[in-house]
Amino acid sequence: MADNNQNKERYARAPYNFIPFPEKIFYRHTILEKYEDKNKGITILPKHNMFEKGLKTGYIDYSIDVETPLFISNGEKQSDFFKVNGEYRIPGSTIRGKVRSNAEILSCSYPEFIEDKKLWFRGAFSKDVLKDIYKEAVLSGETGQISDYVKAGYLTRKGDKWLITPSKQVNNKFFTEIHESKLREQHRVIDEDIRNKIFMYNFIDRNSSQRLWNLFKDKKNEKKKINKIVKDNEEQLSEEEKQKLEAKINNLQKNIENLLINNERKGFKPYYYEASYFLKDNNEIIIKKILKSLKDEKHGILMNSSRLNCKQNHYLIFEKDTEKGERVITKELINQYKTSVKLKQKAEVENFKINNEGKFENGKEKPIFYITDKNNEEKIIAFGFTPYLKIPYEKSVEDGIKTKEYNSNESQKGKIDYAKGIFGFTNFKLKENKDSISYKGRVSFTNAKPVEENFKQVGKHILKHLMNPKISSFQLYLKQEENDPKELKTYSSDDFELRGEKFYWLRNEHDSSDDYQKDVQECEKKKKKWRPKKEQYASLYAVDKGAKFKGRIYFENLCKDELGLLLMSIKPHECAKENLGQGKPYGYGKVNFQIENIIEIDSKKRFVSLNPSLSEKSILEDKDKRIKDFIDYMKKQNINVDLKKEVMYKCFAKSKIDEKDIRSPKFNYMGITEFTDRNILKSMETYINDEKISKDEAAATKEENEFDANMAQKILSNKFKTTWKK
């Protein structure tokens, strides 16, 4: 019990956290006149082909001061800093993403770039909530075997369609497991060339020179005996005796695992080959031949796609049942499968790929495992290349946004939030119109250029692990009520909710150590045989701190409040910082934005004067008025942009100013083994409640004394930011 209580108090470590999504969406415009509501501030979306009176057109000049080394990749494998025609630049798209992300949160817009996709999981060997979910979906009861419910067959591709032909059933099963020790006994029927590839483990133990599977069975039998003693004498044994026996069981299990790991064969590769077989009187499956091709002879397929978790079984899929016909895998399911594979690994296992090119030609077959809907045998709901296949969660990721259904209904009425109205949108669908609608944004971003006298790069490339946090880590990405791995909410829970918009903590300095060199030294120190590969690391050749960039944002036909939101999204209050580029978890890319000037263009003068400058005037002094316009406009739908009182805005404010120590373990990535504990992430709301907002966070600007309380609030609200990671 002590360990369990201790676990409940422990939180996951991460260099990122989440700003909660808004509880309601503010709709600023509408495409359809009948849904215009000026009392709530919903007006017709401005057109691009005319300049309307009262709308603002012009540009904003801004600067970026680099406070920790900044790196933005040029997209190549061995990348350098982003350049245009050989000149260093911060891409306009990078600035756009940052500003849009801020604008989305400030204006309570719908979180646009959360993909509505279903994730898949495999919980067969988990020690957490996934095990029970998986068992219920895949196994037939507590004592069920994987082959009781999971089916097997033959996968083919015809054009862009994927089809499965089921295998015949033997003893009510579509396939059978064959332990490697049994396969070893039948090695004479296996083609010699194949024999050298399919076995996962040595025949003779490296350390003892005894037969591996004899040693394996001895240890397994010893473990069974002790387990039986514990079960049969549970009431008679003292706690101390139980603990000693359990320690022996655990020690034997470790010995079994080490025995297998130490005897793994390098020659093993995932495979599938044709195999003929017959059924003995006692229902035992006997393999007659295993060849690359058995031509016209009736056959099944012997296969194995991995050697994970000290796996010991191979699988024989019985011969094809042509009478049952082919079953179609939907395109949606194919896309879900591809997503689930890419989330977990960089590439699919060779010979077991789902694509429309390469070795899998039309008409060729691969072994496949699959599950059908319990109410519809024809409907495939999951498939994979192992019986312990991944299965989809019941709900999609976007189901974790509580405003999803409401936003869908309002969007069909043509209602547009601030972010869509300013930055544009594509494939917008109305209830009354079958055709989708697209709208060009009313802002554009130039690349930011360096100010040469302050510009230099760091002395050398640094190799870093740039781990990409996975949304499949439900203990981190979902709101959790219990810090108990067996009580966690997943994407199958009825009331699961996404934590919100991810951001990376600001850091007090950057970590310039080379991860590749550290890992090499660690391997040498521990005398490990393997060595890390450079291509597994990101190469950062950063612009050094002290550099300065300047850029421009053009705006056209913005309402006064929209311009205020844009200004607020560029520059939070005077002490606010932002994170840009790669390496944010290590303190890279901390920058400070400043609005240098705001130029308004008189549309009429613009086309009648030969001197363009006569149509331009600076409205920098109106910056605070425009921000107040936005804050006041939000009140039309009862949303109070208040950094000191409203939870979402307080979290947003904290993300802009709170700098975490780069040496603090709490704000660095966990090790791989720590992820298996499934500890939850401490919420931003907890940070807000536990820690008072610092004096800097509430610091007034020089001009604050000239304004009333609402104006002061507006200045503070300039301080928002979040990193949008698509």
N, C-alpha and C positions, 0 to 999 in steps of 0.2 A: 504493500500500500504506500509505503514511503516513496518508492520510486515513482509510482503513478502520480502522487501529489506533486512531486518535484517536477515531473514532466509537464503538468498543467500550468506551472508557473513559468515555464521556459518558452521563449519566443524564437521564431526563425530569424536569421540574420539576412539582411539584404541592403544593397546600396540604393534601393528605390522604395517608394511607397505610393499611396493612391489618394487622390482628391475625390471625395464622394461626387457622384453624379447629381444633377439637380433633381429635386422632388417634383418639379413641374417645368414644362417647356414654355418659354416666352415666344409667341408668334408675332413677328414684326410686320410681315406683308402677306398678301394673298394674291393668287393668280386670277381668282374668280371674283367679280364685282359683288355678287350677292353675299359673300362672306366678309366683305369689308365692314369693320367695326371701329370707327374713330374714337369712341369712348374708351376702348381697350387698346388703342394705338395700333390697330391693324389696318394698314392702307395698301392700295394697289402697288404691286412691285414695279418700280420705275423701269421705263423702256430705255433701250440703248440708242435709239435713232432720233432722240430729241433732248434738248437741254431744258429741264423744267425749272421754273422760277422757284427760288428758295433752296434748291439743291446745290451741293458743294462739289466743285471740280478743282483739281490742283495736284500738288505733290508735297511729300514730306521728306525732308533731308534728315538723316540720322547718322550717328556714329556708333561704333562698337569698340570699346576698350577691352583688350584681351588681358585677363588677370591671372589665368593659368594657361599653360601651353594648349593651343587649339589645333585639332586635326580634323579635316574634312576630306574624305578619300576621293580620289579621282575615279574610283570604281574598278581599277585594275587589281590583279592578284598581288603583285608587289607594288602597292600603291604609294603615290606621292600625294602631296596636298593638291586639292582641286585647282586646275588652271584653265584659262581660256586664252588660246593663242600664246601659250608660254607664260602668261601673267597670272599670278596668284589671285584667287577670288574666293569669296564666300558666296555660294550659289544663291540666287534669288529664291529658289525653291526651298532652301533651308530656312531662310528668314520667313518666307510665307507660311511654312509649316508651324514655326514657332508662334507667329502672330495669330494664326488661325486657331491654334490650340488654346491660347490665352483668351481669344475672343469667344470661343465656344463655351468656356467655363463662365466667364464674366457675364455673358448674356443669357445663361440658362438655355443654350441651344441643345438640340438632340446630339448625342455623341455619334458623329457621322461614320467614323471609320472602325467601328467594332463589327467584325465580319459575322454574318449570320450563318455560322457553320456548326456542324455537329462534330464533336471530338469523339474519338474511340479510345478504349482503355483495355488493359489486360490485368485482371486482378487475381489470377489463379494462385499466385505465390505471395500475395501481399499480406501484411500483418495489420491492415487497417480496414476502414469501412468498405474498400473496394472488394475485399475478399468475399464478403457476404452478398454484395450486389452481383458479383460475377457468378458466384455459386448458384444463386437463384435463377440467373438468366441462362446458364450454360449446363449445369449439372442437374441430373434428375434426382433431387433429394440429397440428404446428408451422406449416404453411402454410394451415391451415383458415380459412374465413371464418365470420363469425357466422351467416350465413344457411344454413350447411351443417347445423347441428344445432338451432338455435332455430327453432321453428315459429311460425306466426301464424294468427289467426282472428278470430272475432266473438264478443264477450262480451255475454251477455244475463242479465237477472235475471227469475226467475219465482217470485214470492213471496219466500221467504227462501233460495232456491237460486240459485247462480251457475253458469252453463253456458257452455262454449266450443264453437262450431261451427268446425271447421278450415277454412282456405281451400284452394282448389285449388292444385296444384303446377304450376309452370312451370319447366322445366329442373331438376326435382327440388328446387325451392325453394318455400317458402310465401310469400315476399315478396322484394322487391328494393330495393336502395339506389339512390337517385337523387341525384346530386350537385347542389348548388344551381345551379351553372353550367349544367348540362343542363336543369334546370327553368326557368331564366331563358330559355333558347333556345326553350322551348315555351310561353312566357307568353301567347301569343295564344289558346290553348285554355282558359285559366283565366278564370273569371268575374271581372270587374273588381273587384267588391267583395272577393272572396276574395284576389285578387292583392295587395292592399294590406296583407294580414294575415300571409300565410304566409312571405314571404321574410325570411330572418334577417339579410341583409347588403345594403348599398347596391349599386346597379348600377355607379355611378361612384365611384371613390375620392375621399374628401373632400380629401386633400392634393394629389394630382397631376392631378385631373380626367380621369384615364384610366380605362378599364374595369377594375373591380376584379379580375375573374377572369383577365384577361390578365396583370396584374401578379402575381397569385397563381401562375399557371402558370409564368411566367418564373422566379420565385424557386424554385419546386418543381423545375423542370428543372435549374437551376443546382446545387441541392443534390444531385440525383441524379447529376450529372456528377462532382461531387467525391467522392461516396460510391463511385462506380465506380472512380475513380482510386485511392482508398485500397485497395479490394478487389483490383484487378488488380495493384497494385504493392506489396503488403503487405511482401514480403521485401526489395524494393529500397530502400524508403523508410527514412530514418533516423528515430530517435525524435523529433528536433526537427521534421522535415518532417511526420511524422504529427500531432504536436501542433498545428502551424499549420493543417493541413487540417481537423482536428477542431474547432478554434476557429472556422474559417470555417463549417463545417456548423452548429455551435451558434448562431452569429450569424445565419445565414440562417433557422434555425428560429424564433428570437426575432423576426426581421423579419416572418416569415409570420404568427406569432401576433399581433403588434402590428397588422399590416395588417387582420386580421379584427376584432380588438377595437375598433379605431378606426372601423370601418365597420358596427358593429352597428346595426340598425334598431330604433328604439323601438316601431315599430308591430307588431313580431312578437309573436304570442301562440301558445301551444301550440294545435294544431288537429287536426281530422280532417274530411275532406270526401270525398264520393263521386267516383270517377274511372273513366272508361271508357278502355280501352287495347287495343292489339293487338300481336301479335308479328311482327316483320319476318323475312325469310328468314334473316338472319344472327343470329337469336335476340335482336335488340335490342328492348327494350320501348319502344313509342311511345304516349304518352298522347294520347287524342283529346279528352277533355273533363274539366273539374273543376268541379263544381257542388255546391251544398248538397244537392240531391236530383236524382237521375237517374230517379226513379220506377221504372218496370218494366224499364228498360234494364239489361242485364248490366253489372256494375261491380265494382270493387274499392274500396279506401279509401286515399287519400293522407293521410299523417299525420306529425306531428312533435310530440313532447311536451316538448322542451327545447332549449336552445342552450348547453349546458354544454361546457366544455373546447374552445372554438373549433370546435364541431361544424359539419360542412359538408353532411351528408346528410339527405335526407328519405326516407320509406319508403312504398313502394306495396305494400299487402297485396292479394293476388290475390282474385278473386271467391270467394264462399262455396261450399263443397263440401257440399251438403245430403245427399249419399248416405252420407257418413261418420258422420252423426249427431252428437248433442251429447255433450260430455264434462263431467262434474261436477267443480267445484272443491270440495274438502272444506271444511267449516267450520273445521277445524283449520288448513288452509292459508290461508284467508281471514284468520283471526286472526293468524297469523304474519306475513302481508303487512302488515296494519295496524300491528302492532308495529314492523316493520322501517322503515316509513315514518315513524312518530312518533318513533323513535329518531334519525332523521337530519334531519328537518325539522319545522317547526311545523305545516305544513298540506300537503295534497296539491295537486298542480297542478290548477287549474280545468279542467273538462271531462274530467279523468282521475281520478275518485274512485271508491272502493269503499265504498259505503254503501247503506243501504236506504231512504234518503229522497231528497228533492231532485229534481234534473233527470233522474236515471237512472230512468225509469219502467219498469214491467213491459213486456217485449217490445222495448224499444229496444236498439240495438246500439252497441258501442264496439269499436274495433280493440284487439287484445290480442296480446302475444307470450308464448310459454310453452315450457316444456321438459317432456318426458315421461320416465318411467323407462325406462332403456335395455333393461330386460327386460319392460316392460309398456307398450305404446303408449297404453293407455287411461288410465294413471295420470299425472296432472299433478303435478309435484313443485315447480314454480316458475312464476310469471307476473309480467308487468309491462307497462309502457307504452312500453318501448324495447327494441330487440333486445339491448342490453347490460344485460339485466335483472339484478336482484339474485337470488341463489340462496341457499338455506339452508345453513348449516354442517351437517356430518354429525351433530353431537351437540347436546343442549340445554345450557343454562347450568348446570343443577343436576347434570349429569354430571361437572362439575368439583369436586364435593364428594365426597371419597373415602369418606365414611361413608354415602353415599346408599343403596346397596344393602343394607348391613347394617341401617341404620335402618328401611328399608322392611320387611324381614323381621321385625325385632323389634316394630315398630309393629303389624303384623298379629297379633302375639301379645298385643296389648293393653298393651304396655309404654309407660310415659309418662315423659318426662324431667322435670327440675325445672321448667323454664320453662312447659311445658304444664300441669303439675300445679298451679302457683301462679296463672298468668295465664289459664288456660282454653284451650279449643280448640274448633274446629268441624269438621264433616265428617270425623271420624276413622273409618277403616274397619278392621274386623277381618276376618281370614281366614274366621272361622266365622260371620260375620253379614253379610248383604247390606246391611242398613240402616246408614247412617253415624251416628256418635255425636257429640254435642256436650256440652261441660262448661263451666259458668260458672266464671270465675275466683274465687279466694278472697281477692282484694285489690281495693280500689277507691280511686280517687284524686280528691280534691277539687281545684278550681281554687285556685291559690296567690294570696293577696291581698297587695297592697303595704302596707308599714308607712308610713303617710302622711308622717311627719316626715322620712323619708329619700328621698322619692319626687319625681322631676322628669324631664321629657323633655328631650332635647337641643334646641338652639335651632331647628333647621330640618330639613326632609326632605333626605336624601342619596340621589342616584340611583347605583346600583351595577350592574355586570354580575354577575349571579348565575348563572354557568355551571354547568350540571349535568353532572358527569362521566358519560360514557356507558360502560356495560358492554360495548359493542361495541368499545371500545379495548382489544383483547386484549393489547397490549404493556404495558398498565398494570394490567389486572385479573387477568391470569394469571401464574402463576409461570413465569419464563423462565430458561433455562440460558445462552442466548447473547444478547449485545447486538448482534446482526446482523439487520437487517430481513428478510433472506432465509432466516433460520434460526429465526424466532420460532414459538412454538407458538400455535395458534389453536383455535377451538371444533370444528375438524375433526381435530385431532391425537389420536392414540390415548391418550396419557397426559397430556392437559392437566389442570391443576389450578387452581382459583380461589385467589387470594392469601389471602382471608379476609374478615374483617369490616372494613368501611371506617370510618375515623374521621378527623376533621379535627384537625390539630395545634393545640395551645394556642399562643397568640401573646402576646408580651410587651406589646403594645399594639394599638390598632385603627387602621385606615387610614380617616380621616374625609373623604378627598378625594372630590369628586363626579366620577364617571366620565363622565357625560354632558357636563359642562362641559369636562373634559379633552379629550374626543373632538371637541367643537365647535371648540375652540381649535386642535387638531391639524389639522383639516380646513381651517380658515382660514389656518393657517401654510403648509400645503402647497398652498393654493389649489385644493382639490378642489371639484367642483361639487356633490356630494351632501352632505347633512348628516344626522347621526344623529337618530333619532326617539325621543322620550321614552318612548313605550310599550314600547320594546325594553329598558328598564332597570327594575330593581326599586326602588321607593321605600321607603327605610328611615326611619321616624320613631321613633327608638329611645328607650327609657328610659335615662337617663344612669347612668353608673357611680356607685356609692354607694347605689343603691336597695336595698331589702330586701323580700323577699316571704316569706310564711309559708303553709304548707299542711299537709294531713293525709292520711295513708294509712291506710285501715281494712283490717284483716286478720281472717280468720275460719277457724278449724279448721286452723291451720298446725302442723305438727310443729316441734319445737324447732330442728332443723337448717334447716328451711325459713324460719323466722323469722330465723335467723342469716344465711342467704343474702340475704334481703330487706334486712336492715340493712347488710350488706356492699355491696349493690348501690346503696343510697342514698348511703352515705358511705364512700368509700375512706379511707385513712389521713389524718392531720391535714393534710398538705401538698397533698392531691389537689385538682384543679380539674376542672370539666366545661365542655362547650360546649353551649349551648342556642340555638334559634331560627335565624333567617336571618343571613347575612353572616359565617358562621364562617370562610370562607377569608380574610376581611379583618380577623380579630381580634375581631369582634363576638360577644357572648354568652358571654364567659368568666365563669363563676359558681363560687361556693363553697357547697356544701351542708353543713348542720350538722343533726345529729339533736338536737332540743331535749328531747324526752321520749318514753318508750315506756310506754303505758298498757295493762295487761292487764285484761280484764273477766271476772269470775267469772260464768259462764253461769247457775249456779243462783241466786245472789244477785240477778242481773239481773232475774229475773221474780218474785221474792218481796218485794223491797223497794220502797217508795214513793219512796225517794231513790236515783236511779241512781248517784250518786257513791259510795255505800257498796259498790257492786260493782266499783269501779275502784281499781287501785293502780299506782303507778309501778314499773316494773322496769328503769329506765334503767341501774341499777348492774349488771344482768345482761347488758348488751349484749355484752361481750367473751366471756362464757360461751356465749351463743347462737352467736356467730361461730365459736368453737372447736368447738361441736357440729357445725356445717356442715363445717368442715375435716376433723374426725375422721370424719364420715360418708362423705366422698368417698373416704377410704382403704379403705372396705369393698370398693370396686371398683378398688383400686390406683391411684387418682389422687391425686397430691400437689399440693395448692394451695400452691406455693412460688414466691414472687416473685423469689428469687435464683437458682434453679436451673432451673426449668422454662421452656422457650423461650416458649410461648404466654403464660404469666403474666408473664414478664419484659417481653415486648412490650406486654402489657396495662398493666403498671405504668408503663412509659415513656410511654405515651400519656396518662397522667393527670397527669404532672408536668413533662414536658419542654416548655418554652416556646420557640418559635422566633421569631427576630427578624422583625418584620413587613416589614423592608426587605430581607431576604435573598431574592435571586432564586430560590434552591433550593426555597423553600417557597411560591412564588407560581405562579399559572397560567402556562402557556406561551402564546406567541402561536400563531395558527392555522398559520403556516408551520412552526413547530417540530414540530407533530403529525405532519407528513408524514415526518419523519426516523425515526419509529417507535422512538425510544429507549425503553428499558425503565425502569421505576420501581425505584429502590433499595429493597430489601426491609427490613422492620422488623428481621429477624434480623441484617442487616448493620449496622444502627444499634446493635443490642445488642452485637454483637461488636466494633465499631469504637470504641464509647464506653462508658466505665464508667458504671454507674448513679450518678447524683449523690448527694452526701451527703444532700440533702433527701429523695431517694427512699427512702433507708434510714433516715431520721431516726426516732428513737423518740419516742413520746408521753410525756407526763409520767408516766403510770402504768406505762411499760414495765418499769422495774426491779422492779416487784412481781410480775411473771409469769415463768414459765420460758421456755425457748427456743421451744416450740410456741406459747405465748401471744404472744410477740413476733412470730413469723411470721404469726400470725392477724391481729394489728393491722396489719401491713404489707399483708396481702392485702386489706385494706379499700380499697386504693387503686386499684381498677380502674375503667375506663370506656371505652366506645366509642360513637360516634354511629351509631345504626342508621338508615340512609337507605333507606326503602322505595322 
